[in-house]
Structures are given as structure tokens and as C-alpha cells.
Amino acid sequence: MSGVGDELFVYLSTDDEGDSGVIYMETAGAAKIPLVAENRRKAQALQPIAEHLATTMGRTVTLVRFSRRDDLESWEP
């Protein structure tokens, strides 16, 4: 079963105010899809999109790996 384990790969960029955030691609239907992946292979598959967004936004895009998992809360049905 595939899913998020103990690490997460995220493409980030910083705006003019100095705030960093997850970059996203927007579909023709205006759906916003964040560039987040559960492993390095999937993150590399998103790389061409991240490079394109860096060019079109005129901003640096950085791939980061978060590798510490802290489960804060859970809800059960």
C-alpha cells in the first residue's frame, strides 16, 4: 500500500514578503494541485513542472524533504 511514511518531499517558493509556501500547478478547470510527493522518485517526476513554474513565476523554487513525523491528533469514525 502506498502512502506517506516518515518523509515528505515538497516544492517551496518564497514571495516578496518573505513568506515561504508550497507551490502548486493550476489545471484548466482552476483546480490547484500542490507539488508534494511521498518519495524522491515521485518528487523527481514533478521536477519539470517545478522548473516551469520557477521560470513563469520568476522565483526560486526549492525541493525540500521533511523527515520527521509527529502525529499530533487522530479522529476515528
Secondary structure by P-SEA (a helix, b strand, c coil): ccccccbbbbbbbbccccbbbbbbbbcccccccccccccaaaaaaaaaaaaaaaaaacbbbbbbbbccccccccccc
